[in-house]
Amino acid sequence: MEDILISDGIYNLIIFVLAIYVGYHVVWNVTPALHTPLMAVTNAISAIVIVGAMLAAALTVTPAGKLMGTLAVALAAVNVFGGFLVTRRMLEMFKKKNRHEGQK
């Protein structure tokens, strides 16, 4: 029997599609009480992604690789910054309001 060779790109594409599918179902099935801890974990993961993207950009020798690495760093940084903004906003929803504030 002849062996079928599958390229690494196909394996990476399969992993990417599965990650999207699992991520979608995990995030959309989270109860509202767990959104803030989920955002905190997401920010931590994005920070790890930034480190990996910096390493990838630094270790790549081709201009296209450096461009993609730099783009990955920028997008991950935007993700972390946006995650912190959303987390802060969610935490503000749980703060007790002063009774005299609303009577201005």
Contacts in CASP RR format, 6 or more apart in sequence:
PFRMAT RR
TARGET T0000
AUTHOR 0000-0000-0000
METHOD contacts of the structure
MODEL  1
MEDILISDGIYNLIIFVLAIYVGYHVVWNVTPALHTPLMAVTNAISAIVI
VGAMLAAALTVTPAGKLMGTLAVALAAVNVFGGFLVTRRMLEMFKKKNRH
EGQK
27 38 0 8 1.000
30 38 0 8 1.000
35 90 0 8 1.000
36 87 0 8 1.000
36 90 0 8 1.000
36 91 0 8 1.000
39 83 0 8 1.000
39 86 0 8 1.000
39 87 0 8 1.000
39 90 0 8 1.000
40 87 0 8 1.000
42 83 0 8 1.000
43 80 0 8 1.000
43 83 0 8 1.000
43 84 0 8 1.000
43 87 0 8 1.000
46 76 0 8 1.000
46 79 0 8 1.000
46 80 0 8 1.000
46 83 0 8 1.000
47 80 0 8 1.000
49 72 0 8 1.000
49 76 0 8 1.000
49 79 0 8 1.000
50 73 0 8 1.000
50 76 0 8 1.000
50 77 0 8 1.000
50 80 0 8 1.000
53 69 0 8 1.000
53 72 0 8 1.000
53 73 0 8 1.000
53 76 0 8 1.000
54 73 0 8 1.000
56 65 0 8 1.000
56 68 0 8 1.000
56 69 0 8 1.000
56 72 0 8 1.000
57 65 0 8 1.000
57 66 0 8 1.000
57 68 0 8 1.000
57 69 0 8 1.000
57 70 0 8 1.000
57 72 0 8 1.000
57 73 0 8 1.000
60 66 0 8 1.000
60 68 0 8 1.000
60 69 0 8 1.000
END
